Amino acid sequence: MKSELTFIYDGECPFCNHFAELLELKSKIKNISILDARKNQTITNSLLDKGYDIDKGAILLIGDDIFHGAEAINTICNKICNPSGKLLKLLSNIFKSKKRTKLLFPFLVRARRFALISKGVSTSLV
């Protein structure tokens, strides 16, 4: 893909953080910016105003297109990522299927919430 890519995630969530690190280090995506939503409140609030709540899933921006939650993860794994690491290859294979991603995504959101509560961190970014 030639468009500028931006992946926005919750930097306090250990799962989100690890996925973002894998994207940065092992995905072979050359034109991606990876932003921690907690450190980039302006863009986070702007996306919320458009109906995209980071608390309900990561956000992928490709040019003017916005992908949110399961759709963002599926788009990365299915269309963009060329993984080199074992874990990213596994995740990419799991989330290549739209149906499987939509089925699993609510569990990921709950796991994020549980992890944040366990760390004593606010589950809400806004």
C-alpha positions as CSV (number, residue, x, y, z in Angstrom):
1,M,0.0,0.0,0.0
2,K,1.3,3.4,-0.9
3,S,-0.9,5.6,1.4
4,E,0.4,6.8,4.7
5,L,-0.6,4.3,7.4
6,T,-1.2,5.3,11.1
7,F,-2.0,2.7,13.8
8,I,-3.4,4.1,17.0
9,Y,-3.5,1.9,20.1
10,D,-3.7,2.0,23.9
11,G,-0.1,2.2,25.1
12,E,-1.1,1.1,28.6
13,C,-2.7,-2.2,27.4
14,P,0.0,-4.9,27.4
15,F,-1.6,-6.7,24.5
16,C,-2.0,-3.6,22.4
17,N,1.5,-2.4,23.2
18,H,3.0,-5.8,22.2
19,F,1.1,-5.9,19.0
20,A,2.2,-2.3,18.1
21,E,5.8,-3.3,18.9
22,L,5.5,-6.3,16.6
23,L,4.1,-4.2,13.9
24,E,7.0,-1.7,14.2
25,L,9.7,-4.3,14.4
26,K,8.5,-7.4,12.5
27,S,5.8,-6.4,10.0
28,K,8.0,-5.1,7.2
29,I,5.6,-2.2,6.8
30,K,7.7,0.7,5.8
31,N,5.2,3.6,5.8
32,I,3.5,3.2,9.1
33,S,3.3,5.6,12.1
34,I,2.4,4.0,15.4
35,L,0.8,6.2,18.0
36,D,-0.1,5.7,21.6
37,A,-3.6,7.1,22.0
38,R,-2.9,8.2,25.5
39,K,0.0,10.4,24.4
40,N,-1.9,11.7,21.4
41,Q,-5.2,13.0,22.8
42,T,-5.8,15.5,20.0
43,I,-6.1,12.8,17.4
44,T,-7.9,10.5,19.8
45,N,-10.5,13.1,20.6
46,S,-10.8,14.0,16.9
47,L,-11.5,10.3,16.1
48,L,-14.0,10.1,19.0
49,D,-15.9,13.0,17.5
50,K,-16.2,11.0,14.3
51,G,-17.6,8.0,16.2
52,Y,-14.4,6.0,16.6
53,D,-13.8,5.1,20.3
54,I,-10.3,3.9,21.0
55,D,-11.7,2.2,24.1
56,K,-13.5,-0.2,21.8
57,G,-10.5,-1.0,19.7
58,A,-7.4,0.1,17.9
59,I,-7.7,2.4,14.9
60,L,-5.9,2.2,11.5
61,L,-5.8,5.2,9.2
62,I,-5.0,4.6,5.6
63,G,-5.0,7.9,3.8
64,D,-8.6,9.1,4.4
65,D,-10.0,5.7,5.3
66,I,-10.6,4.7,8.9
67,F,-10.7,1.2,10.2
68,H,-11.7,0.5,13.8
69,G,-11.5,-2.5,16.1
70,A,-11.8,-5.9,14.5
71,E,-11.7,-4.3,11.0
72,A,-8.4,-2.5,11.8
73,I,-6.7,-5.7,13.0
74,N,-8.1,-7.7,10.1
75,T,-7.0,-5.1,7.5
76,I,-3.5,-5.1,8.9
77,C,-3.2,-8.9,9.0
78,N,-5.0,-9.6,5.7
79,K,-3.8,-6.8,3.4
80,I,-0.8,-5.0,4.8
81,C,1.4,-7.1,7.0
82,N,4.3,-9.2,5.7
83,P,5.3,-10.7,9.1
84,S,8.8,-12.0,9.8
85,G,8.5,-13.0,13.5
86,K,6.8,-16.2,14.6
87,L,4.3,-14.5,16.9
88,L,3.3,-11.9,14.3
89,K,3.0,-14.7,11.7
90,L,0.7,-16.6,14.1
91,L,-1.4,-13.5,14.9
92,S,-1.6,-12.6,11.2
93,N,-2.8,-16.1,10.3
94,I,-5.4,-16.0,13.1
95,F,-6.7,-12.5,12.1
96,K,-6.6,-12.9,8.3
97,S,-10.2,-14.2,8.4
98,K,-12.8,-11.4,8.9
99,K,-15.2,-13.8,10.5
100,R,-12.7,-15.2,12.9
101,T,-11.5,-11.7,13.8
102,K,-15.0,-10.5,14.5
103,L,-15.6,-13.5,16.6
104,L,-12.4,-13.1,18.7
105,F,-12.3,-9.3,19.0
106,P,-14.8,-8.9,21.8
107,F,-12.6,-11.2,23.9
108,L,-9.6,-9.0,23.1
109,V,-11.4,-5.9,24.3
110,R,-12.4,-7.7,27.5
111,A,-8.8,-8.9,28.0
112,R,-7.6,-5.3,27.5
113,R,-10.1,-4.0,30.1
114,F,-9.0,-6.7,32.6
115,A,-5.3,-6.0,32.1
116,L,-5.8,-2.3,32.6
117,I,-7.9,-2.8,35.8
118,S,-5.2,-5.2,37.1
119,K,-2.5,-2.6,36.5
120,G,-4.7,0.1,38.2
121,V,-4.9,2.1,35.0
122,S,-8.0,3.9,33.7
123,T,-9.9,1.8,31.1
124,S,-11.0,4.9,29.4
125,L,-8.8,7.1,27.3
126,V,-11.1,10.1,27.1
